[in-house]
Amino acid sequence: MLIDSTLREGAQAYGVYFAAADRESILQGVAASGVTEAEAGWAGQDDLAATLRLGARVAPSLRLAVWCRCCTADLDKAAEAGARRVHIGVPSSDAHMRLRLGMGRDEVLQRVTTVLEHAAHLGFLHVTLGLEDAGRAAPDLLEALARTAARAGAHRLRCSDTVGLLTPDGMVRLVLLARRASALPVAVHCHNDLGLATANALAALDAGADGADVSLLGLGERAGITRAEELAAALVVLRGESYRLDMLRGVCRRLAASLEMRLPPHWAVAGENLFAVESGVHLHGVQRDPALFEPFPPALVGAERRLGVGGKCGSAGVAAMAHSHGLTLQGDALRRHVRAVRDKACALGRPLTDAEFLCAGR
């Protein structure tokens, strides 16, 4: 299960400010893609209540949660804003406990109990306890936190690789430890500082995790977290799940435009050049059978295939492109056209348009 955190983790990204139209687009696009749970923001956020109301109106299928610190005051704020689900974050490594909270293990465990009991008193429908910096936490401390969470009424654990240092093997070990420690469902929150967030999230799900946090375009602190569009594509193509990748591509591209964020053309799922082909071997292969060089058809993500001819093309690609325009090129004529196409494309620094291709050999 994917848990979208664009409106919480994504909103924390440096320089990112979502307008009301962005929030509506995110909520609608995420829900339309088949994601069923999302974080609407954090306790104390100025527009939290409005976002929760917006979600109920434009994306009623989404179960919206609010992120809270491990303190009763945040739970009160979440309840006042209309939240019915909360994600409570608590430091789970000794360094974070000591330097952020100025507390020892026993004090933190007692606070977890107090806060979870307060959540039950407030009547939240679902409570997740998020173990921050779980990737660097001592195993015995993680086990104690998991057991405490289960006893005090949490519904789920969320293990966070807060600084993105885990590898897939390390993430698998973390998930297995959390599952052994209690019977609670386990979700993961993977940061992308080493570019491993999607791989780590996929490994976690394969190891038995019940959910993984994602964010559109991977937006989040520093290098962000698991990209929603990437992990969804992996689950659809490799695991047969049913997320609507075309909806995710659409909302990603709209969000990037709204944020004036330059989307790399080769970006997985959302990139403009995802199915653009120019190099000779690939062009020839795709013209014979697209499946030779494409892992899935463009329609799956709402994209279109584009074939370009230029400085990387060979005779087969040029001949096939000419044939598509009703021309037959062979022998010396084909060789001259290939040379002319390559020279023209290199001079322009891009593939040729159809008109430029047809005129190249003249």
SULPE-V284625 format. One record per residue. N is the residue number from 1. RES is the residue in three letters. PSI is psi as a letter, one per 40 degrees, with the letter a starting at -180 (999 if undefined). OMEGA is omega in whole degrees, 0 to 359 (none if undefined). NEAR is the number of other C-alpha atoms within 10 Angstrom. Layout:
N;RES;PSI;OMEGA;NEAR  N;RES;PSI;OMEGA;NEAR
This chain:
1;MET;h;176;17  2;LEU;h;177;24  3;ILE;h;185;24  4;ASP;h;181;29  5;SER;f;182;29  6;THR;d;183;30  7;LEU;e;175;26  8;ARG;c;179;21  9;GLU;d;181;23  10;GLY;d;180;24  11;ALA;e;178;20  12;GLN;e;181;17  13;ALA;i;182;17  14;TYR;h;175;12  15;GLY;e;181;8  16;VAL;h;176;14  17;TYR;h;181;13  18;PHE;h;171;17  19;ALA;i;180;11  20;ALA;d;179;13  21;ALA;d;177;11  22;ASP;d;181;17  23;ARG;d;178;18  24;GLU;d;179;18  25;SER;d;180;19  26;ILE;d;181;24  27;LEU;d;181;28  28;GLN;d;182;21  29;GLY;d;179;23  30;VAL;d;180;28  31;ALA;d;181;25  32;ALA;d;180;20  33;SER;e;181;20  34;GLY;e;175;20  35;VAL;h;186;23  36;THR;e;181;18  37;GLU;i;180;20  38;ALA;i;171;25  39;GLU;h;182;24  40;ALA;e;183;32  41;GLY;a;184;27  42;TRP;i;180;24  43;ALA;h;181;23  44;GLY;e;178;19  45;GLN;h;187;15  46;ASP;d;187;11  47;ASP;f;186;13  48;LEU;d;182;22  49;ALA;d;179;21  50;ALA;d;179;14  51;THR;d;177;21  52;LEU;d;178;21  53;ARG;d;179;15  54;LEU;d;179;18  55;GLY;d;179;23  56;ALA;d;182;15  57;ARG;d;188;13  58;VAL;e;180;14  59;ALA;g;185;21  60;PRO;e;179;15  61;SER;e;182;16  62;LEU;h;171;23  63;ARG;h;186;20  64;LEU;h;178;25  65;ALA;i;177;27  66;VAL;h;179;30  67;TRP;h;181;26  68;CYS;i;166;24  69;ARG;i;181;18  70;CYS;g;178;22  71;CYS;i;184;18  72;THR;d;181;17  73;ALA;d;179;15  74;ASP;d;178;20  75;LEU;d;178;27  76;ASP;d;179;17  77;LYS;d;179;19  78;ALA;d;179;26  79;ALA;d;180;20  80;GLU;d;180;13  81;ALA;e;179;21  82;GLY;e;180;14  83;ALA;i;174;23  84;ARG;e;179;18  85;ARG;i;179;21  86;VAL;i;172;26  87;HIS;h;184;23  88;ILE;h;180;27  89;GLY;h;178;21  90;VAL;h;176;24  91;PRO;h;181;23  92;SER;e;174;27  93;SER;i;182;20  94;ASP;d;181;17  95;ALA;d;179;16  96;HIS;d;179;18  97;MET;d;185;18  98;ARG;d;188;14  99;LEU;d;180;10  100;ARG;d;185;10  101;LEU;e;186;13  102;GLY;f;184;11  103;MET;i;174;16  104;GLY;i;185;13  105;ARG;d;184;16  106;ASP;d;179;11  107;GLU;d;180;12  108;VAL;d;179;20  109;LEU;d;178;20  110;GLN;d;179;12  111;ARG;d;179;17  112;VAL;d;179;23  113;THR;d;181;20  114;THR;d;183;15  115;VAL;d;179;20  116;LEU;d;176;26  117;GLU;d;177;18  118;HIS;d;177;18  119;ALA;d;177;25  120;ALA;d;179;15  121;HIS;d;181;9  122;LEU;e;174;13  123;GLY;f;177;13  124;PHE;i;182;17  125;LEU;d;183;13  126;HIS;h;182;17  127;VAL;h;174;23  128;THR;h;172;24  129;LEU;h;181;29  130;GLY;h;181;28  131;LEU;g;183;25  132;GLU;i;182;23  133;ASP;f;180;22  134;ALA;d;181;27  135;GLY;d;179;25  136;ARG;e;183;20  137;ALA;i;176;19  138;ALA;h;182;12  139;PRO;d;182;17  140;ASP;d;178;11  141;LEU;d;177;17  142;LEU;d;179;22  143;GLU;d;180;17  144;ALA;d;179;17  145;LEU;d;179;26  146;ALA;d;179;29  147;ARG;d;178;19  148;THR;d;179;19  149;ALA;d;181;25  150;ALA;d;181;20  151;ARG;d;186;13  152;ALA;e;171;18  153;GLY;e;176;18  154;ALA;i;179;25  155;HIS;e;183;16  156;ARG;i;171;23  157;LEU;i;173;30  158;ARG;h;182;28  159;CYS;h;185;27  160;SER;h;169;26  161;ASP;g;194;27  162;THR;d;181;21  163;VAL;e;171;21  164;GLY;f;182;23  165;LEU;e;181;19  166;LEU;i;169;23  167;THR;i;178;18  168;PRO;d;178;17  169;ASP;d;179;12  170;GLY;d;178;16  171;MET;d;177;27  172;VAL;d;179;22  173;ARG;d;180;15  174;LEU;d;180;25  175;VAL;d;180;24  176;LEU;d;177;16  177;LEU;d;181;16  178;ALA;d;181;26  179;ARG;d;177;19  180;ARG;d;188;13  181;ALA;d;179;19  182;SER;i;179;20  183;ALA;e;182;14  184;LEU;i;170;21  185;PRO;i;184;17  186;VAL;h;171;26  187;ALA;i;181;28  188;VAL;i;179;29  189;HIS;h;190;28  190;CYS;h;175;30  191;HIS;i;194;30  192;ASN;f;186;27  193;ASP;d;177;17  194;LEU;e;179;12  195;GLY;f;186;16  196;LEU;e;188;19  197;ALA;d;181;29  198;THR;d;178;25  199;ALA;d;180;18  200;ASN;d;180;27  201;ALA;d;179;29  202;LEU;d;177;23  203;ALA;d;179;19  204;ALA;d;179;28  205;LEU;d;178;21  206;ASP;d;180;13  207;ALA;e;177;17  208;GLY;e;175;15  209;ALA;i;184;24  210;ASP;e;182;19  211;GLY;i;178;22  212;ALA;h;176;27  213;ASP;i;177;27  214;VAL;i;176;33  215;SER;i;177;29  216;LEU;h;182;28  217;LEU;e;181;27  218;GLY;e;184;25  219;LEU;h;178;26  220;GLY;a;179;26  221;GLU;i;177;18  222;ARG;b;180;14  223;ALA;e;177;17  224;GLY;a;182;26  225;ILE;a;180;33  226;THR;h;179;31  227;ARG;h;181;26  228;ALA;d;184;29  229;GLU;d;179;29  230;GLU;d;183;25  231;LEU;d;177;22  232;ALA;d;179;27  233;ALA;d;178;24  234;ALA;d;181;15  235;LEU;d;178;17  236;VAL;d;187;16  237;VAL;d;186;15  238;LEU;d;185;9  239;ARG;e;176;11  240;GLY;e;178;10  241;GLU;i;195;14  242;SER;f;177;14  243;TYR;i;179;21  244;ARG;g;183;22  245;LEU;d;178;24  246;ASP;d;177;21  247;MET;d;179;20  248;LEU;d;178;30  249;ARG;d;181;26  250;GLY;d;182;18  251;VAL;d;176;25  252;CYS;d;183;26  253;ARG;d;177;19  254;ARG;d;181;16  255;LEU;d;179;21  256;ALA;d;179;15  257;ALA;d;181;12  258;SER;d;181;13  259;LEU;e;184;15  260;GLU;f;180;10  261;MET;h;179;11  262;ARG;h;181;9  263;LEU;h;180;16  264;PRO;h;184;11  265;PRO;d;180;12  266;HIS;e;184;13  267;TRP;h;179;14  268;ALA;h;178;16  269;VAL;d;189;27  270;ALA;e;186;26  271;GLY;i;181;17  272;GLU;d;186;17  273;ASN;f;183;17  274;LEU;d;180;19  275;PHE;f;175;19  276;ALA;h;187;16  277;VAL;h;177;20  278;GLU;d;186;21  279;SER;i;190;17  280;GLY;d;183;20  281;VAL;d;181;15  282;HIS;d;180;18  283;LEU;d;179;27  284;HIS;d;182;25  285;GLY;d;181;16  286;VAL;d;177;18  287;GLN;d;177;15  288;ARG;d;180;11  289;ASP;h;183;11  290;PRO;d;182;18  291;ALA;e;178;12  292;LEU;d;184;12  293;PHE;e;177;15  294;GLU;h;182;14  295;PRO;e;178;9  296;PHE;i;183;13  297;PRO;i;181;14  298;PRO;d;183;16  299;ALA;d;181;11  300;LEU;d;180;17  301;VAL;e;179;20  302;GLY;f;180;16  303;ALA;i;177;19  304;GLU;i;177;15  305;ARG;h;177;15  306;ARG;h;179;13  307;LEU;h;181;18  308;GLY;i;175;23  309;VAL;i;183;26  310;GLY;a;187;27  311;GLY;e;182;24  312;LYS;e;187;18  313;CYS;i;174;24  314;GLY;a;184;22  315;SER;d;183;19  316;ALA;d;180;17  317;GLY;d;180;26  318;VAL;d;179;24  319;ALA;d;180;20  320;ALA;d;179;18  321;MET;d;178;23  322;ALA;d;180;18  323;HIS;d;180;12  324;SER;e;177;10  325;HIS;e;178;11  326;GLY;e;180;9  327;LEU;i;174;12  328;THR;h;179;13  329;LEU;h;179;19  330;GLN;i;172;12  331;GLY;b;183;8  332;ASP;d;180;9  333;ALA;d;179;11  334;LEU;d;181;19  335;ARG;d;179;17  336;ARG;d;182;17  337;HIS;d;178;23  338;VAL;d;181;27  339;ARG;d;181;17  340;ALA;d;179;19  341;VAL;d;181;27  342;ARG;d;182;22  343;ASP;d;181;15  344;LYS;d;181;20  345;ALA;d;180;21  346;CYS;d;179;15  347;ALA;d;181;10  348;LEU;d;182;12  349;GLY;f;181;11  350;ARG;i;173;14  351;PRO;i;183;22  352;LEU;i;169;21  353;THR;i;179;13  354;ASP;d;182;14  355;ALA;d;179;8  356;GLU;d;179;14  357;PHE;d;183;24  358;LEU;d;182;16  359;CYS;e;190;12  360;ALA;d;185;19  361;GLY;e;183;16  362;ARG;999;none;8
